[in-house]
Amino acid sequence: MTRSTWAASLCALALVSAEAVTGSVAGAQPPSQPLRSGQTTDYGTGSDGNLQKGDARLFTDNGDGTITDNKTGLMWEKKDQSGGIHDWGNKYTWGLTFSPYTMNGTMVTTFLATLNAGVGFAGHTDWRIPNQNELLSLVNYQNVKPAVDTAFNTSCAASCTVLTCSCTQSTFYWSSTTSQGNPSYAWFVSFYVGYVSSYSKSDFYYVRAVRGGS
């Protein structure tokens, strides 16, 4: 083995060893940070509003009734007061409250079925109910009633459509996540102040569709 070949082999071995330790290859991007809570009010040194740690929120209204979260890559359905499928007053059931506890309630059979019919809402036919973590990513703890970014609470008024407004109820929205401790319950997010809990899958709550994600 020549000196140059030997040196190259040592470099390759060092790289492999480094990868084994770090779990990533050289030049790979580091894992993204958690999102910021959204709180900006300073409650003293070291408080959330004082440090404002995490990835800053960045939403884009696509002009077609959807909003893209540029940090998570998720695309969200907007809500309105038009009286149609996007109306913020529509409530749906989650599904079965007995084994096998299937997610087959009206949020699937009516809501998603309508969004994904034909060419789909905004040209997409893969709309789904967000999981609990995805839904919670919409919470902005600087705001209350609703506790969301202004992208989801803009110009909401009677008869407005998803093309002209964005609405969020200050209450419960279903996620697709079942409560493992009690499978007859599913998790929801309350956008009143941004808390989470679980209730019976037979209850009627609001929903917001999402698409995308890895």
C-alpha positions as CSV (number, residue, x, y, z in Angstrom):
1,M,0.0,0.0,0.0
2,T,1.4,3.4,-1.0
3,R,1.8,6.2,1.5
4,S,-1.0,8.2,-0.3
5,T,-3.4,5.2,-0.3
6,W,-2.7,4.6,3.3
7,A,-3.4,8.2,4.2
8,A,-6.6,8.1,2.2
9,S,-7.7,5.0,4.0
10,L,-7.2,6.6,7.4
11,C,-9.2,9.7,6.3
12,A,-12.1,7.4,5.1
13,L,-12.0,5.5,8.4
14,A,-12.1,8.7,10.4
15,L,-15.1,9.9,8.4
16,V,-17.0,6.6,9.0
17,S,-16.2,6.8,12.7
18,A,-17.4,10.4,12.9
19,E,-20.6,9.4,11.1
20,A,-21.2,6.6,13.6
21,V,-20.9,9.0,16.4
22,T,-22.9,11.9,15.0
23,G,-25.5,9.8,13.1
24,S,-25.1,11.9,10.0
25,V,-22.8,12.4,7.0
26,A,-20.5,15.3,6.6
27,G,-22.3,18.3,5.2
28,A,-25.8,17.1,6.2
29,Q,-28.1,19.7,7.7
30,P,-28.6,19.5,11.5
31,P,-32.1,18.5,12.8
32,S,-34.5,21.5,12.7
33,Q,-35.4,23.1,16.0
34,P,-38.8,23.0,17.6
35,L,-41.1,25.8,16.5
36,R,-41.4,28.9,18.6
37,S,-44.4,29.1,20.9
38,G,-45.3,32.4,19.3
39,Q,-45.2,34.2,22.7
40,T,-43.5,37.6,22.4
41,T,-44.6,39.2,25.7
42,D,-41.5,39.4,28.0
43,Y,-42.2,38.0,31.5
44,G,-38.6,38.4,32.7
45,T,-35.2,37.0,32.0
46,G,-35.3,33.5,30.7
47,S,-39.0,33.5,30.1
48,D,-40.3,32.3,26.8
49,G,-41.2,35.7,25.5
50,N,-37.8,37.0,26.6
51,L,-35.8,34.3,24.7
52,Q,-38.2,33.4,21.9
53,K,-36.3,30.3,21.1
54,G,-37.0,27.9,18.2
55,D,-37.8,28.3,14.5
56,A,-39.9,31.4,13.7
57,R,-43.3,30.7,12.2
58,L,-43.7,31.5,8.5
59,F,-47.1,30.9,6.8
60,T,-48.0,31.7,3.2
61,D,-51.6,32.2,2.0
62,N,-51.6,30.5,-1.4
63,G,-54.7,32.5,-2.6
64,D,-56.6,29.3,-3.3
65,G,-58.2,28.6,0.0
66,T,-55.0,27.0,1.5
67,I,-52.2,28.1,3.7
68,T,-48.7,26.6,3.6
69,D,-46.5,26.3,6.7
70,N,-43.1,26.9,5.3
71,K,-41.4,25.4,8.4
72,T,-43.2,22.0,8.5
73,G,-44.1,21.9,4.8
74,L,-47.7,21.1,5.6
75,M,-50.6,22.7,3.6
76,W,-53.7,23.6,5.6
77,E,-57.3,24.2,4.6
78,K,-58.6,27.6,5.4
79,K,-62.0,28.0,7.1
80,D,-64.7,30.6,6.2
81,Q,-68.3,31.6,6.9
82,S,-69.7,30.7,3.4
83,G,-72.1,27.9,4.6
84,G,-70.3,25.3,2.5
85,I,-67.8,22.5,3.2
86,H,-65.2,25.0,4.6
87,D,-67.6,26.8,6.9
88,W,-66.1,27.2,10.4
89,G,-69.4,26.2,12.0
90,N,-69.4,22.6,10.7
91,K,-69.0,19.9,13.3
92,Y,-68.2,16.2,12.8
93,T,-67.9,12.9,14.6
94,W,-64.6,11.0,14.8
95,G,-65.7,7.4,14.6
96,L,-66.5,4.2,16.5
97,T,-66.5,4.2,20.4
98,F,-66.2,0.4,20.5
99,S,-63.7,-2.0,19.1
100,P,-62.0,-1.6,16.7
101,Y,-62.5,2.1,17.3
102,T,-62.2,2.9,13.6
103,M,-61.9,6.5,12.4
104,N,-65.0,6.4,10.2
105,G,-67.1,9.2,11.5
106,T,-68.6,12.1,9.5
107,M,-65.3,13.9,9.4
108,V,-64.2,11.1,7.1
109,T,-67.4,10.1,5.3
110,T,-68.7,13.7,4.8
111,F,-65.9,16.2,5.2
112,L,-62.8,14.4,3.7
113,A,-65.0,12.7,1.1
114,T,-66.2,16.1,-0.1
115,L,-62.7,17.7,-0.2
116,N,-61.1,14.8,-2.1
117,A,-63.9,14.2,-4.6
118,G,-63.3,14.9,-8.3
119,V,-60.3,17.1,-8.9
120,G,-60.1,17.8,-5.1
121,F,-60.0,20.9,-3.1
122,A,-57.4,23.4,-4.5
123,G,-56.5,20.7,-7.0
124,H,-55.5,18.1,-4.4
125,T,-57.2,14.8,-3.5
126,D,-55.0,13.7,-0.5
127,W,-56.5,15.8,2.2
128,R,-56.6,14.2,5.6
129,I,-57.2,14.9,9.3
130,P,-54.0,16.1,11.1
131,N,-52.4,14.1,13.8
132,Q,-52.2,15.7,17.3
133,N,-48.7,17.1,16.9
134,E,-49.5,18.6,13.5
135,L,-52.6,20.2,14.8
136,L,-50.8,21.5,17.8
137,S,-48.2,23.2,15.6
138,L,-50.9,25.8,14.7
139,V,-51.1,27.1,18.2
140,N,-49.7,30.5,18.9
141,Y,-49.4,31.2,22.6
142,Q,-49.2,35.0,22.2
143,N,-52.8,35.0,21.0
144,V,-56.1,33.9,22.6
145,K,-59.6,33.3,21.4
146,P,-58.3,32.0,19.0
147,A,-54.8,31.0,19.9
148,V,-53.5,30.9,16.3
149,D,-51.3,32.9,14.0
150,T,-53.1,35.7,12.2
151,A,-52.9,33.7,9.0
152,F,-55.7,31.6,10.4
153,N,-57.7,34.5,11.8
154,T,-58.0,37.2,9.2
155,S,-61.1,39.2,8.0
156,C,-63.5,36.5,9.3
157,A,-67.0,37.8,8.8
158,A,-70.4,36.6,7.8
159,S,-70.6,35.3,4.2
160,C,-66.8,35.5,3.6
161,T,-65.1,32.7,1.7
162,V,-61.7,30.9,1.9
163,L,-60.5,33.2,-0.8
164,T,-61.3,36.4,1.2
165,C,-60.9,35.4,4.8
166,S,-59.5,32.9,7.3
167,C,-61.4,31.7,10.3
168,T,-60.8,29.7,13.4
169,Q,-63.2,28.7,16.2
170,S,-61.9,29.3,19.7
171,T,-62.7,25.8,20.8
172,F,-62.1,22.0,20.0
173,Y,-60.7,20.7,16.7
174,W,-60.3,16.9,16.2
175,S,-57.0,15.3,15.5
176,S,-56.6,11.9,13.9
177,T,-54.8,10.6,17.1
178,T,-56.6,8.1,19.3
179,S,-56.2,8.2,23.1
180,Q,-54.2,5.0,23.7
181,G,-55.4,4.9,27.4
182,N,-59.0,4.9,26.2
183,P,-59.4,4.1,22.5
184,S,-63.0,5.2,22.5
185,Y,-61.6,8.8,22.9
186,A,-59.5,10.8,20.5
187,W,-57.2,13.8,21.1
188,F,-58.2,17.3,20.2
189,V,-56.7,20.8,20.4
190,S,-58.7,23.7,21.9
191,F,-57.8,26.9,20.2
192,Y,-59.3,29.0,23.0
193,V,-55.9,29.2,24.7
194,G,-54.1,26.3,23.1
195,Y,-54.6,23.3,25.3
196,V,-55.1,19.6,24.5
197,S,-57.4,16.9,25.8
198,S,-59.4,13.9,24.6
199,Y,-63.1,13.2,24.4
200,S,-65.5,10.5,23.0
201,K,-65.2,9.8,19.3
202,S,-68.9,10.2,19.1
203,D,-68.8,13.9,20.0
204,F,-69.2,16.6,17.4
205,Y,-66.2,18.9,17.0
206,Y,-64.6,21.1,14.4
207,V,-62.0,19.9,11.9
208,R,-59.4,21.4,9.7
209,A,-57.9,19.4,6.8
210,V,-54.2,19.1,6.1
211,R,-52.0,17.5,3.4
212,G,-48.3,16.8,2.9
213,G,-45.8,15.7,5.5
214,S,-43.2,12.9,5.4
